Amino acid sequence: MCLIITLVFFALTVQAFMAKDFMTGSLYLAITLGFAFLLWRNIQITRCERNGNCSGCTLPSWLTKWFKQS
């Protein structure tokens, strides 16, 4: 789901910048980067859980405390 949303908002970002609508393009770019970050984080956590060792494959601790699972 994150991949689909990331691709859709990336397309919207490109279209907004081509139309010289920089405010909307910047908003779409921020949303795109946010979902890309979540996608990358999910890939890293899945890889970590699959391998069984989490040394060096997770995000820094100061960043993971913002995105703890409930």
PLY file of the C-alpha trace (Angstrom):
ply
format ascii 1.0
element vertex 70
property float x
property float y
property float z
element edge 69
property int vertex1
property int vertex2
end_header
0.00 0.00 0.00
2.81 2.40 0.85
4.41 1.70 -2.51
1.23 2.53 -4.42
0.63 5.74 -2.48
4.28 6.75 -2.90
4.12 6.26 -6.66
0.81 8.11 -7.00
2.01 11.09 -5.00
5.31 11.11 -6.90
3.36 11.36 -10.16
1.29 14.19 -8.66
4.50 15.91 -7.56
5.96 15.80 -11.06
2.73 17.08 -12.57
2.49 19.95 -10.09
6.08 21.02 -10.69
5.60 20.84 -14.45
2.55 23.10 -14.09
4.71 25.50 -12.02
2.52 24.99 -8.96
5.37 24.91 -6.47
3.32 25.09 -3.28
1.21 22.06 -4.12
4.24 20.28 -5.57
6.15 20.82 -2.34
3.27 19.42 -0.31
3.05 16.36 -2.56
6.82 15.92 -2.34
6.68 15.97 1.47
3.91 13.36 1.43
5.89 11.26 -1.06
9.02 11.36 1.09
7.01 10.47 4.20
5.50 7.38 2.61
8.85 6.41 1.07
10.38 6.61 4.54
7.63 4.39 5.97
8.13 1.91 3.14
11.89 1.81 3.74
11.35 1.36 7.47
8.94 -1.54 6.92
11.41 -3.24 4.59
14.21 -2.87 7.14
12.11 -4.24 10.01
10.89 -7.19 7.91
14.44 -8.01 6.83
15.56 -7.79 10.45
12.80 -10.09 11.72
13.41 -12.60 8.94
17.16 -12.86 9.60
16.77 -13.05 13.36
19.54 -10.61 14.18
18.85 -6.92 14.30
22.35 -5.55 14.71
22.92 -2.76 12.24
19.84 -3.30 10.07
17.36 -1.13 11.96
16.95 2.59 12.19
18.67 4.63 14.89
17.04 4.41 18.32
16.23 8.14 18.45
14.19 7.72 15.27
12.47 4.43 16.10
11.01 5.78 19.33
8.82 8.08 17.19
7.38 5.10 15.27
6.87 2.41 17.90
4.25 -0.23 17.29
1.31 -0.17 19.64
0 1
1 2
2 3
3 4
4 5
5 6
6 7
7 8
8 9
9 10
10 11
11 12
12 13
13 14
14 15
15 16
16 17
17 18
18 19
19 20
20 21
21 22
22 23
23 24
24 25
25 26
26 27
27 28
28 29
29 30
30 31
31 32
32 33
33 34
34 35
35 36
36 37
37 38
38 39
39 40
40 41
41 42
42 43
43 44
44 45
45 46
46 47
47 48
48 49
49 50
50 51
51 52
52 53
53 54
54 55
55 56
56 57
57 58
58 59
59 60
60 61
61 62
62 63
63 64
64 65
65 66
66 67
67 68
68 69
